[in-house]
Amino acid sequence: MPAGDATLMVDRDSYVAPEPPERRARKDVPGALSGSRLFDQPAHRATADAVRAFLEPPGPVAVEIGFDHGITLLSQARAHPDWRWLGFEIRRRRVQAVQAHAPPNCLPVRGDARTFLAAVLPDACVDRLDILFPTPSLKARHLLFTPELVADAWRVLRPDGVVHIKTDVPDLARLVDQLFADARPALAPPAAPERSRRERVCARDGLPVWTRAFRRPEGQPSSMNMDDGSAR
Ligand SMILES: C[S@@+](CC[C@H](N)C(=O)[O-])C[C@H]1O[C@@H](n2cnc3c(N)ncnc32)[C@H](O)[C@@H]1O
């Protein structure tokens, strides 16, 4: 599974992201939960159908990848009942705990976000895609930030949709800037009423946080901004 306890021990300052693995086919994503062929199986097809049904009605949609304890996902869904909030998390117990508290406009789903983005979400159905403090994965096959994820993000986002990323890992910020170099800079969308667990740790310990927000490319370079406004 992409996020084992080992990743919690990673030294964030010296972490270097592995080279992304080569993807064999558009809808065959390497990663947790057997990749996107998973959705050929009846039990998992039901989850995919539930996601598609959740996305079907008109209105704004946000997706959060790696919601963990669901602090930001649930607080956003409660604060913005006019939006639908779809979350992906691979840790079963976390998902079950969050599902128990989810309001009707929130769908916490267990699964690898990469497979859902590649194989389940329709084109142009998402207004904001949040990736908050992603795991600094040591294994290439667990890496979230790859060219394929970027391509899938642009596919599922509506024309004015925004990718919103926060990380306290310098090399993940570097990788994001490299992968989104062609994207247009955007204003970060409204923050959740409650900070995520990792964001609380960063605030408590005074750790630098890199925030990025992008719209689909139109030949403009991406912006660089840090929460404290300083360059690094
Ligand atoms: C470092 S934690 C951060 C959690 C939370 N967003 C925060 O800010 O505190 C990253 C989370 O992403 C989840 N995760 C990692 N790779 C994932 C993937 N491919 N799809 C869905 N969730 C993933 C992990 O299980 C973990 O809960």
The ligand as a Gaussian input file, in Angstrom:
#p B3LYP/6-31G(d) Opt

LIG

0 1
 C        0.949000      11.990000       4.457000
 S       -0.741000      11.540000       4.515000
 C       -1.519000      13.149000       4.554000
 C       -2.956000      13.062000       4.886000
 C       -3.744000      14.364000       4.947000
 N       -4.061000      14.845000       3.592000
 C       -3.056000      15.431000       5.740000
 O       -2.801000      16.508000       5.168000
 O       -2.794000      15.213000       6.915000
 C       -1.096000      10.993000       2.854000
 C       -2.359000      10.184000       2.757000
 O       -2.569000       9.827000       1.403000
 C       -2.972000       8.466000       1.320000
 N       -2.594000       8.013000      -0.021000
 C       -1.342000       7.805000      -0.481000
 N       -1.365000       7.436000      -1.782000
 C       -2.677000       7.420000      -2.144000
 C       -3.354000       7.116000      -3.347000
 N       -2.676000       6.756000      -4.436000
 N       -4.703000       7.213000      -3.383000
 C       -5.391000       7.572000      -2.272000
 N       -4.808000       7.864000      -1.086000
 C       -3.471000       7.801000      -1.028000
 C       -2.261000       7.789000       2.466000
 O       -2.869000       6.597000       2.871000
 C       -2.313000       8.885000       3.539000
 O       -3.468000       8.768000       4.334000

